[in-house]
Amino acid sequence: MKEKIWALLVHLSGSFSGTAYKKWLAKPLAEYFDEEMWHEVVDKAAAVGMNTIVMESIDGVKYDSHPEISRPDAFSKEWVREQVAYCRERGIALIPKLNFSATHDAWLGEYARMLSTSVYYKVTKDLIEETYEMFNHPAFIHLGMDEEDNKHQAGRDYIAFRQGKQYMKDLRHLVECVKGVGATPWIWTCPLFDMTEDFVAEFQPDELVLSPWYYNAFRLEHWTPIESRAEYVAYYNEGDYAKMNIKFVEEDPFLVNFRAKALPLMKKGYRYIPCASVFNRCDYNTVDLMEYFRDNGIEEQTLGYISAPWCPIQRTERSEPFFEETFRFFKEAREKIYG
């Protein structure tokens, strides 16, 4: 049996952030990405048995095709190739991620406001092709494509998102660009779960791989009471949530929708790389996620797992413990669930 993908998600730049992208666009790249810590992260990933790192490269690298997208202090192609080699020497494949979701595409600059146009199609194709060469022909290219809806853009001065057949048309373009260079497209499951009929009609299961993301517990005894954290009390007592009388975080409609759709849609043949995270501060997330898909999913369609700390590679009070926990929870969960 082919070895599973044991992956870590990291970010070279913060310009993808749906809520904080303006902050990171205004700051030097060095305040988001510490190169010394990056090498420590790679070494620790290898030490706990990870074999893949997905790097959100976006505007943090220099593009020849569209230099206007790159940050002034972006890393060179030579630097990227050095990182590919550094990872490979430690048994790790370095995979690029370019998030083309309209909620997370601030890194595209003015092109983020040209969705579905001939200019957009050309620019995205150019970037995918150049990224493939820059990362020395990776097996996958992650396209993002998560959270593209009104909810995740509410409060912005400029709102733009695709849905239904137009979303699928643009995603088809991106998928074909990745397939065209010889890589496999990798995306989040948002379009599969939220636009199921259109997605299933457009994409065959063998065309791409998907990461269903779920950052809380599955086992009932591990569920998180709303009253356990002040921020949960505030969040779930506002707006529509106030009417739902939610007692546990796992009763959130997003998580309910995940549990309702993940397994039935897997039976249609779609291949998953489920994503865990310490972001929601649920200590049981990684082990519960692996157990859930091992016991209930389809083994040959569970290609592996990815862990996402969702924080800068910086020596901060938040980032350092997030990475430490990510590695610890991954190692413990893998040993317990997969031996």
C-alpha positions as CSV (number, residue, x, y, z in Angstrom):
1,M,0.0,0.0,0.0
2,K,1.3,3.5,-0.9
3,E,2.6,5.5,2.1
4,K,0.1,8.0,3.4
5,I,0.7,11.7,3.2
6,W,1.6,13.1,6.6
7,A,1.6,16.8,6.1
8,L,2.0,20.2,7.7
9,L,0.6,23.5,6.3
10,V,2.8,26.6,6.7
11,H,2.7,30.1,5.2
12,L,5.4,32.2,3.6
13,S,3.2,35.3,3.6
14,G,0.1,36.4,5.5
15,S,-1.5,38.1,2.5
16,F,-4.0,35.2,2.2
17,S,-5.7,36.0,5.5
18,G,-9.4,36.7,5.1
19,T,-9.5,39.1,8.1
20,A,-5.9,40.3,8.6
21,Y,-4.5,40.5,5.1
22,K,-4.2,44.4,5.2
23,K,-2.1,44.1,8.3
24,W,0.3,41.7,6.7
25,L,0.4,43.5,3.4
26,A,1.7,46.6,5.2
27,K,4.5,44.7,7.1
28,P,7.8,43.3,6.0
29,L,7.8,39.6,5.1
30,A,10.4,39.1,7.9
31,E,7.7,39.9,10.5
32,Y,5.7,36.9,9.3
33,F,8.3,34.4,8.3
34,D,11.5,33.8,10.3
35,E,13.9,31.8,8.2
36,E,15.8,30.3,11.1
37,M,12.6,29.1,12.7
38,W,11.4,27.8,9.4
39,H,14.4,25.4,9.2
40,E,13.6,24.3,12.8
41,V,10.0,23.6,11.8
42,V,11.2,21.4,8.9
43,D,13.5,19.5,11.2
44,K,10.8,19.0,13.7
45,A,8.3,17.9,11.1
46,A,10.8,15.3,9.9
47,A,11.5,14.2,13.5
48,V,7.8,13.4,14.2
49,G,7.4,11.5,10.9
50,M,5.9,14.0,8.5
51,N,6.7,13.6,4.9
52,T,5.1,16.6,3.3
53,I,5.0,20.4,3.9
54,V,2.5,22.5,2.0
55,M,3.8,26.1,1.8
56,E,1.5,29.0,1.0
57,S,3.9,30.8,-1.2
58,I,1.6,33.4,-2.8
59,D,3.2,36.8,-2.9
60,G,6.2,35.7,-0.9
61,V,8.2,34.6,-3.9
62,K,9.4,36.5,-7.0
63,Y,7.6,35.9,-10.2
64,D,9.1,36.6,-13.6
65,S,5.7,36.4,-15.3
66,H,4.0,38.9,-13.0
67,P,6.5,40.7,-10.8
68,E,3.9,43.2,-9.8
69,I,2.3,40.5,-7.6
70,S,5.5,39.7,-5.6
71,R,6.2,41.6,-2.4
72,P,9.3,43.9,-2.6
73,D,11.1,41.6,-0.1
74,A,9.9,38.3,-1.7
75,F,12.2,35.3,-1.8
76,S,14.0,34.4,-5.0
77,K,13.4,31.3,-7.1
78,E,16.8,30.1,-6.1
79,W,15.8,30.4,-2.4
80,V,12.7,28.3,-3.1
81,R,14.7,25.6,-4.8
82,E,17.1,25.6,-1.9
83,Q,14.1,25.0,0.5
84,V,12.8,22.2,-1.8
85,A,16.3,20.5,-1.5
86,Y,16.5,21.2,2.3
87,C,13.1,19.4,2.7
88,R,13.9,16.6,0.4
89,E,17.2,15.8,2.3
90,R,14.9,15.2,5.3
91,G,12.4,13.0,3.5
92,I,9.9,15.8,3.0
93,A,8.2,16.9,-0.2
94,L,7.6,20.7,-0.4
95,I,4.3,21.4,-2.0
96,P,3.2,25.0,-3.1
97,K,-0.2,26.5,-2.2
98,L,-1.7,29.4,-4.1
99,N,-5.1,30.3,-2.6
100,F,-7.4,31.5,-5.4
101,S,-10.5,31.8,-3.2
102,A,-12.0,35.3,-3.7
103,T,-12.0,35.5,0.1
104,H,-8.3,34.8,0.4
105,D,-6.8,36.3,-2.8
106,A,-5.6,39.8,-1.6
107,W,-2.1,38.6,-2.6
108,L,-3.2,38.8,-6.3
109,G,-3.4,42.6,-6.0
110,E,-5.5,44.2,-8.7
111,Y,-6.2,40.8,-10.3
112,A,-8.3,39.9,-7.3
113,R,-10.9,42.3,-8.7
114,M,-10.8,40.7,-12.2
115,L,-12.4,37.4,-11.4
116,S,-13.7,35.3,-14.3
117,T,-12.1,37.5,-17.0
118,S,-9.6,36.6,-19.7
119,V,-7.0,38.6,-17.8
120,Y,-7.6,36.6,-14.6
121,Y,-7.4,33.3,-16.5
122,K,-4.1,34.2,-18.1
123,V,-2.5,35.5,-14.9
124,T,-3.6,32.5,-12.8
125,K,-2.3,30.1,-15.5
126,D,1.0,31.9,-15.6
127,L,1.4,31.8,-11.9
128,I,0.6,28.1,-11.7
129,E,3.0,27.2,-14.4
130,E,5.8,29.3,-12.9
131,T,5.2,27.9,-9.4
132,Y,5.4,24.4,-10.7
133,E,8.8,25.0,-12.1
134,M,9.9,27.0,-9.1
135,F,9.1,24.1,-6.7
136,N,10.9,21.6,-9.0
137,H,7.8,19.8,-10.4
138,P,5.8,19.0,-7.2
139,A,3.3,16.1,-7.2
140,F,0.5,18.5,-6.0
141,I,-0.4,22.1,-6.2
142,H,-2.8,23.3,-3.6
143,L,-5.3,25.8,-5.0
144,G,-7.1,26.7,-1.7
145,M,-10.7,27.7,-2.8
146,D,-12.2,27.8,0.7
147,E,-14.7,30.1,2.4
148,E,-15.7,32.0,-0.8
149,D,-19.1,33.3,0.2
150,N,-20.9,36.4,1.6
151,K,-20.5,35.3,5.2
152,H,-16.7,35.3,5.1
153,Q,-16.6,38.7,3.3
154,A,-19.2,40.5,5.4
155,G,-17.9,43.8,6.7
156,R,-15.5,44.4,3.8
157,D,-15.8,47.5,1.6
158,Y,-15.4,45.4,-1.5
159,I,-17.2,42.1,-1.8
160,A,-16.8,39.7,-4.7
161,F,-17.4,36.0,-4.8
162,R,-18.4,33.3,-7.3
163,Q,-21.0,30.6,-6.8
164,G,-22.7,27.8,-8.6
165,K,-21.7,27.3,-12.3
166,Q,-19.5,30.4,-12.4
167,Y,-17.5,29.1,-9.5
168,M,-17.1,25.7,-11.1
169,K,-16.1,27.3,-14.4
170,D,-13.2,29.2,-12.7
171,L,-12.3,26.2,-10.6
172,R,-12.3,24.0,-13.8
173,H,-9.8,26.5,-15.3
174,L,-7.5,26.3,-12.3
175,V,-7.7,22.5,-12.2
176,E,-6.9,22.2,-15.8
177,C,-3.9,24.5,-15.4
178,V,-2.5,22.2,-12.6
179,K,-3.2,19.0,-14.6
180,G,-1.6,20.6,-17.6
181,V,1.8,20.9,-15.9
182,G,1.6,17.4,-14.7
183,A,0.6,17.9,-11.0
184,T,-2.5,16.9,-9.1
185,P,-4.9,19.7,-7.9
186,W,-5.5,19.9,-4.2
187,I,-8.3,22.0,-2.7
188,W,-10.3,22.4,0.5
189,T,-13.7,20.7,0.5
190,C,-15.8,23.9,0.8
191,P,-17.1,23.7,-2.8
192,L,-17.9,20.0,-2.5
193,F,-19.8,20.4,0.8
194,D,-21.5,23.8,0.0
195,M,-22.2,23.4,-3.7
196,T,-22.5,19.7,-3.9
197,E,-24.7,19.2,-6.9
198,D,-22.7,21.6,-9.1
199,F,-19.3,20.2,-7.9
200,V,-20.3,16.5,-8.5
201,A,-21.6,17.4,-11.9
202,E,-18.3,19.1,-12.9
203,F,-15.5,17.1,-11.3
204,Q,-14.8,13.4,-11.4
205,P,-13.2,11.9,-8.2
206,D,-9.9,11.1,-9.9
207,E,-9.3,14.7,-11.0
208,L,-8.2,16.2,-7.7
209,V,-7.8,15.6,-4.0
210,L,-9.6,17.4,-1.3
211,S,-8.9,18.4,2.3
212,P,-12.0,18.4,4.6
213,W,-11.1,20.6,7.5
214,Y,-12.6,20.1,11.0
215,Y,-10.9,21.6,14.1
216,N,-13.0,20.3,16.9
217,A,-13.9,16.9,18.5
218,F,-15.8,14.0,17.1
219,R,-16.3,11.8,20.2
220,L,-19.2,13.1,22.3
221,E,-17.1,12.8,25.5
222,H,-14.6,15.2,24.0
223,W,-17.1,17.9,22.9
224,T,-16.3,21.5,24.0
225,P,-19.0,23.2,26.2
226,I,-19.7,26.8,25.0
227,E,-19.4,28.0,28.6
228,S,-15.8,26.7,28.8
229,R,-14.4,29.8,27.1
230,A,-15.5,33.5,27.2
231,E,-15.0,33.9,23.5
232,Y,-17.3,31.0,22.8
233,V,-20.0,32.5,25.1
234,A,-19.8,35.8,23.2
235,Y,-19.7,34.3,19.7
236,Y,-22.6,31.9,20.2
237,N,-24.8,34.5,21.8
238,E,-24.8,36.9,18.8
239,G,-26.8,37.1,15.6
240,D,-28.4,33.9,14.3
241,Y,-26.4,31.8,16.8
242,A,-28.4,33.3,19.7
243,K,-31.5,31.6,18.4
244,M,-29.9,28.1,18.2
245,N,-29.4,27.4,21.9
246,I,-26.1,25.7,21.2
247,K,-24.6,24.0,24.2
248,F,-21.4,22.6,22.6
249,V,-19.1,24.1,19.9
250,E,-19.6,20.8,17.9
251,E,-23.2,21.8,17.4
252,D,-22.1,24.7,15.2
253,P,-23.9,24.3,11.8
254,F,-20.6,24.2,10.0
255,L,-19.4,21.2,12.0
256,V,-22.9,19.5,11.8
257,N,-22.7,19.9,8.0
258,F,-19.3,18.4,7.9
259,R,-20.4,15.3,9.8
260,A,-23.4,15.0,7.5
261,K,-21.6,15.2,4.2
262,A,-17.9,14.1,4.6
263,L,-18.5,10.3,4.6
264,P,-21.5,10.1,2.1
265,L,-19.5,12.2,-0.4
266,M,-16.4,10.1,0.1
267,K,-18.5,7.1,-1.1
268,K,-18.8,8.9,-4.4
269,G,-15.1,8.2,-4.9
270,Y,-13.5,11.5,-3.8
271,R,-10.1,11.3,-2.2
272,Y,-9.4,13.1,1.1
273,I,-6.5,14.4,3.0
274,P,-8.4,15.5,6.2
275,C,-7.0,18.6,8.0
276,A,-6.7,19.0,11.8
277,S,-5.6,22.1,13.6
278,V,-4.9,23.5,17.1
279,F,-6.5,26.8,16.0
280,N,-9.7,26.1,18.0
281,R,-7.7,25.0,21.0
282,C,-9.3,21.5,21.0
283,D,-6.7,19.0,22.3
284,Y,-8.7,16.1,20.9
285,N,-9.0,17.3,17.4
286,T,-6.1,15.5,15.7
287,V,-6.7,12.1,17.3
288,D,-10.4,12.2,16.9
289,L,-10.1,13.2,13.2
290,M,-7.7,10.3,12.4
291,E,-9.9,7.9,14.3
292,Y,-13.1,9.1,12.6
293,F,-11.7,8.5,9.1
294,R,-9.9,5.3,9.9
295,D,-13.0,3.8,11.4
296,N,-15.6,5.3,9.1
297,G,-13.9,6.4,6.0
298,I,-12.7,4.5,3.0
299,E,-9.1,3.5,3.6
300,E,-7.8,3.7,0.0
301,Q,-9.4,7.1,-0.4
302,T,-7.9,8.5,2.7
303,L,-4.6,9.5,1.2
304,G,-3.2,11.0,4.5
305,Y,-3.7,13.9,6.9
306,I,-2.5,17.5,7.1
307,S,-2.1,19.6,10.3
308,A,-2.5,23.4,10.1
309,P,-1.3,25.6,12.9
310,W,-2.6,28.7,11.2
311,C,0.0,31.0,12.5
312,P,3.1,32.9,11.3
313,I,6.5,31.2,11.5
314,Q,7.7,33.6,14.2
315,R,9.0,33.3,17.7
316,T,5.9,34.7,19.4
317,E,3.8,33.6,22.4
318,R,1.2,32.3,20.0
319,S,3.2,30.7,17.2
320,E,5.8,28.7,19.2
321,P,3.2,26.8,21.3
322,F,0.9,26.3,18.3
323,F,3.7,24.6,16.4
324,E,4.8,22.6,19.5
325,E,1.3,21.3,20.0
326,T,0.8,20.6,16.3
327,F,3.8,18.3,16.3
328,R,3.0,16.7,19.6
329,F,-0.7,16.0,18.8
330,F,0.2,14.7,15.3
331,K,2.8,12.3,16.7
332,E,0.6,11.0,19.5
333,A,-2.4,10.6,17.2
334,R,-0.6,8.8,14.4
335,E,1.0,6.4,16.9
336,K,-2.3,5.7,18.6
337,I,-4.5,5.4,15.5
338,Y,-2.1,4.0,12.8
339,G,0.7,2.5,15.0
